[in-house]
Amino acid sequence: MKIGDYVVRKSYGKDVLFRIQEITGRQAVLKGVLYRLLADAPLDDLEEAKEPEEEEFRGGSLFPRNRLNLPGVKPAAEPYFDVPGTVLHLDGDRTYLKKSIAVYNELQIPAEGYHLREEEMADALTKLLPRVQPDIVVITGHDAILKHRFDGDKHNIRNYKNSMHFVQAVRVARAYERNRDMMTIVAGACQSHFEALLQAGANFASSPARILIHALDPVYIAAKSAFTPVRETVNIYDMITHTVSGLKGMGGIETRGNFRMGLPRIGSES
């Protein structure tokens, strides 16, 4: 086996697809392909697997415009134009960031993305927020409950790999814009401390049941928020139950949307 190979772990019932990121001796560092997960395993516990289809990575039918119920799909004769909410996306994983930006571009959502280590995100936001002035901020990457020091208390944030870094970043973002309806924050990754992220000021966060979340679940929530009209609140139940992870992986609070219509559409006849 070599770096870049797709593998599964035999001792875990081959439940998660990984890609080998690093090999040291007989030990491999693994990165989840579909889920935001970092792990390590002995090489003899690994079994080669096939590369996933692009549609599988994207969560099947997660992102078609009709699935998102986007209000921007209108008869061509109407003289309106769409103004979806703008997104600032910080990601601790370069591969997931690239996939996320591709989705935003496909949906024509204005977005800027930055690959940063989770501990760098809070400081970066102090400079990025005044410049980008986003409607939606996504703060994600990798996280996990640290088994080697877990004391049995899932409410103790010290038991998490990066939840505190995400909390600090959320606090910076919420200090910049205190109104949760003026700027929507989506935060967290696999097994993140859901309650702490909401208390820090996030509108939507992972992970209520401390489970793995799909790599694009935060993007789906950002997209739904970007295309929900400002006069309406996002349908929380409908949105979260349509993520791959569902109610165990994502949660949130009532929040207004960020979509506006404009008039007239350039090129339309008067």
C-alpha positions as CSV (number, residue, x, y, z in Angstrom):
1,M,0.0,0.0,0.0
2,K,1.1,3.6,-0.7
3,I,0.1,7.2,0.0
4,G,-3.0,8.1,-1.9
5,D,-4.5,4.6,-1.8
6,Y,-8.2,4.2,-0.8
7,V,-8.6,1.8,2.1
8,V,-11.0,0.6,4.8
9,R,-10.2,-0.7,8.3
10,K,-11.0,-4.4,8.8
11,S,-11.2,-4.0,12.6
12,Y,-14.0,-1.4,12.3
13,G,-16.1,-3.6,9.9
14,K,-14.9,-1.5,6.9
15,D,-17.4,1.2,7.9
16,V,-15.6,4.3,6.6
17,L,-13.7,4.9,3.4
18,F,-10.3,6.5,3.9
19,R,-7.3,7.7,1.8
20,I,-3.8,7.1,3.1
21,Q,-2.2,10.4,3.9
22,E,1.1,9.3,5.5
23,I,2.9,6.1,6.2
24,T,5.5,5.8,9.0
25,G,6.9,2.3,9.4
26,R,4.0,-0.1,9.6
27,Q,1.5,2.7,10.7
28,A,-0.7,4.8,8.4
29,V,-2.4,8.2,8.9
30,L,-5.8,8.1,7.3
31,K,-8.2,10.8,6.1
32,G,-11.9,10.2,5.6
33,V,-13.0,10.5,2.0
34,L,-16.7,11.1,2.7
35,Y,-16.6,12.0,6.3
36,R,-14.5,14.7,8.2
37,L,-12.4,12.2,10.0
38,L,-8.6,11.7,10.7
39,A,-7.4,8.4,12.1
40,D,-4.4,6.1,12.2
41,A,-4.1,2.3,11.8
42,P,-1.6,-0.4,11.3
43,L,-1.1,-1.3,7.7
44,D,-2.1,-4.9,8.3
45,D,-5.5,-3.7,9.4
46,L,-6.2,-2.0,6.1
47,E,-7.8,-3.4,3.0
48,E,-7.7,-1.6,-0.4
49,A,-11.0,-0.1,-1.6
50,K,-12.2,1.5,-4.9
51,E,-12.3,5.2,-5.4
52,P,-15.8,6.7,-4.8
53,E,-17.9,8.2,-7.6
54,E,-18.2,12.0,-7.5
55,E,-21.9,11.6,-6.9
56,E,-21.2,9.5,-3.9
57,F,-18.9,12.1,-2.4
58,R,-21.6,14.8,-2.9
59,G,-24.1,12.8,-0.9
60,G,-26.1,11.5,-3.9
61,S,-28.9,13.9,-4.8
62,L,-27.9,16.4,-2.1
63,F,-27.3,19.5,-4.2
64,P,-29.5,19.6,-7.3
65,R,-31.4,23.0,-7.5
66,N,-34.8,21.3,-7.3
67,R,-33.8,19.4,-4.1
68,L,-32.7,22.7,-2.5
69,N,-36.1,24.3,-3.5
70,L,-34.3,27.4,-4.6
71,P,-36.5,30.5,-5.1
72,G,-34.3,31.7,-7.8
73,V,-35.7,29.3,-10.4
74,K,-38.2,31.7,-12.1
75,P,-39.8,32.1,-15.6
76,A,-37.3,33.8,-17.9
77,A,-40.0,36.5,-18.6
78,E,-39.9,37.9,-15.1
79,P,-37.6,40.9,-14.8
80,Y,-36.1,39.9,-11.4
81,F,-32.5,38.8,-10.6
82,D,-31.3,36.7,-7.8
83,V,-29.1,37.8,-4.9
84,P,-28.2,34.8,-2.8
85,G,-26.3,35.2,0.5
86,T,-22.5,35.4,0.3
87,V,-20.4,32.8,2.1
88,L,-17.0,32.9,3.8
89,H,-15.9,29.3,4.3
90,L,-12.9,28.4,6.5
91,D,-11.9,24.8,6.3
92,G,-9.2,22.8,8.1
93,D,-9.0,20.4,5.2
94,R,-7.8,21.5,1.7
95,T,-9.5,18.7,-0.2
96,Y,-12.9,19.3,1.5
97,L,-12.5,23.1,0.9
98,K,-12.0,22.5,-2.8
99,K,-15.1,20.3,-3.1
100,S,-17.1,22.9,-1.1
101,I,-16.1,25.8,-3.3
102,A,-17.0,23.7,-6.4
103,V,-20.5,23.3,-5.0
104,Y,-20.9,27.0,-4.2
105,N,-19.7,27.8,-7.8
106,E,-22.2,25.3,-9.3
107,L,-25.0,26.9,-7.3
108,Q,-23.9,30.4,-8.2
109,I,-23.5,31.3,-4.6
110,P,-20.8,34.1,-4.1
111,A,-18.2,32.5,-1.8
112,E,-14.6,32.9,-0.6
113,G,-12.8,29.9,0.9
114,Y,-9.6,29.6,3.0
115,H,-7.7,26.6,4.1
116,L,-6.5,27.2,7.6
117,R,-5.5,25.1,10.6
118,E,-8.3,25.1,13.1
119,E,-6.2,27.0,15.7
120,E,-5.7,29.8,13.2
121,M,-9.3,30.4,12.3
122,A,-10.2,32.9,15.1
123,D,-7.3,35.2,14.3
124,A,-7.9,35.0,10.6
125,L,-11.6,36.0,11.0
126,T,-10.6,39.3,12.7
127,K,-9.1,40.3,9.3
128,L,-11.4,38.5,6.9
129,L,-14.8,39.5,8.2
130,P,-14.4,43.3,7.7
131,R,-13.1,42.7,4.2
132,V,-15.5,40.0,3.0
133,Q,-18.6,41.1,4.9
134,P,-20.3,37.8,4.4
135,D,-23.9,36.9,5.1
136,I,-22.9,33.3,6.0
137,V,-19.8,32.1,7.7
138,V,-18.8,28.4,7.6
139,I,-16.2,27.2,10.2
140,T,-15.3,23.6,9.8
141,G,-12.5,21.1,9.4
142,H,-11.6,18.1,11.6
143,D,-12.6,17.3,15.1
144,A,-13.1,14.3,17.3
145,I,-13.5,13.1,20.9
146,L,-10.0,12.3,22.1
147,K,-10.2,8.7,23.3
148,H,-6.7,8.8,24.9
149,R,-7.9,11.4,27.4
150,F,-11.7,11.0,27.4
151,D,-13.0,11.2,31.0
152,G,-16.5,10.0,30.1
153,D,-18.0,13.6,30.1
154,K,-19.1,14.6,26.6
155,H,-19.9,18.1,27.9
156,N,-16.2,18.7,28.8
157,I,-14.8,20.6,25.8
158,R,-11.3,19.6,26.8
159,N,-12.1,16.1,25.6
160,Y,-12.3,17.3,22.0
161,K,-9.6,17.8,19.4
162,N,-10.7,21.1,17.9
163,S,-14.0,22.1,19.4
164,M,-12.4,24.8,21.5
165,H,-10.8,26.3,18.4
166,F,-14.1,26.3,16.6
167,V,-15.8,27.9,19.6
168,Q,-13.1,30.7,19.7
169,A,-13.7,31.3,16.0
170,V,-17.4,31.5,16.4
171,R,-17.0,34.0,19.3
172,V,-14.9,36.3,17.1
173,A,-17.5,36.1,14.3
174,R,-20.4,36.7,16.6
175,A,-18.6,39.7,18.2
176,Y,-18.3,41.1,14.7
177,E,-22.0,40.8,14.1
178,R,-24.2,40.1,17.2
179,N,-27.5,39.7,15.3
180,R,-27.9,36.0,14.4
181,D,-30.3,37.0,11.6
182,M,-27.8,39.4,10.0
183,M,-25.0,36.9,9.8
184,T,-25.5,33.1,9.9
185,I,-22.7,31.0,11.4
186,V,-22.4,27.2,10.5
187,A,-19.7,25.6,12.7
188,G,-18.2,22.3,13.6
189,A,-17.0,19.0,12.2
190,C,-17.2,15.3,13.1
191,Q,-18.2,14.8,16.8
192,S,-17.9,18.5,17.6
193,H,-19.3,19.9,20.9
194,F,-22.7,21.0,19.5
195,E,-23.9,22.8,22.7
196,A,-20.7,24.8,23.1
197,L,-20.8,26.0,19.5
198,L,-24.5,27.2,19.8
199,Q,-23.7,28.9,23.1
200,A,-20.8,30.7,21.5
201,G,-23.1,32.1,18.8
202,A,-23.5,29.6,16.0
203,N,-26.8,29.3,14.2
204,F,-26.2,25.8,13.1
205,A,-23.6,23.3,14.4
206,S,-22.5,19.7,14.7
207,S,-22.8,17.2,16.2
208,P,-25.7,16.7,18.6
209,A,-25.1,12.9,18.9
210,R,-21.3,13.2,18.5
211,I,-21.3,11.3,15.3
212,L,-19.3,11.6,12.1
213,I,-20.8,14.1,9.6
214,H,-20.6,14.1,5.8
215,A,-17.9,16.4,4.4
216,L,-20.5,18.5,2.6
217,D,-23.2,18.8,5.3
218,P,-22.1,22.3,6.4
219,V,-22.1,23.3,2.7
220,Y,-25.7,22.1,2.3
221,I,-26.9,24.1,5.3
222,A,-25.0,27.2,4.0
223,A,-26.7,26.8,0.6
224,K,-30.1,26.4,2.1
225,S,-29.6,29.6,4.1
226,A,-28.2,31.4,1.1
227,F,-31.4,30.7,-0.9
228,T,-34.0,31.1,1.8
229,P,-35.7,34.5,1.4
230,V,-34.8,37.1,4.0
231,R,-38.5,37.5,4.9
232,E,-38.7,33.8,5.9
233,T,-36.9,31.6,8.5
234,V,-35.0,28.6,7.3
235,N,-37.1,25.4,7.7
236,I,-34.8,23.8,10.3
237,Y,-36.4,20.4,10.3
238,D,-36.6,20.1,6.5
239,M,-33.0,21.3,6.1
240,I,-31.3,19.2,8.7
241,T,-33.2,16.0,7.8
242,H,-32.0,16.4,4.2
243,T,-28.3,16.4,5.3
244,V,-26.5,13.1,5.0
245,S,-25.9,13.0,8.8
246,G,-29.5,14.0,9.8
247,L,-30.6,15.2,13.2
248,K,-27.8,13.2,15.0
249,G,-25.2,15.0,13.0
250,M,-26.4,18.6,12.6
251,G,-28.7,20.9,14.6
252,G,-29.5,24.6,15.0
253,I,-31.9,27.4,15.9
254,E,-34.5,29.4,14.1
255,T,-32.8,31.8,11.7
256,R,-33.9,34.1,8.8
257,G,-32.7,33.3,5.3
258,N,-30.3,35.4,3.2
259,F,-31.8,35.4,-0.3
260,R,-33.1,38.6,-1.9
261,M,-34.6,39.4,-5.3
262,G,-33.6,42.4,-7.3
263,L,-35.2,44.4,-10.1
264,P,-34.7,44.8,-13.1
265,R,-32.7,41.9,-14.5
266,I,-30.0,43.2,-16.8
267,G,-30.9,42.6,-20.4
268,S,-34.7,42.2,-19.6
269,E,-37.1,44.2,-21.7
270,S,-39.0,47.1,-20.1
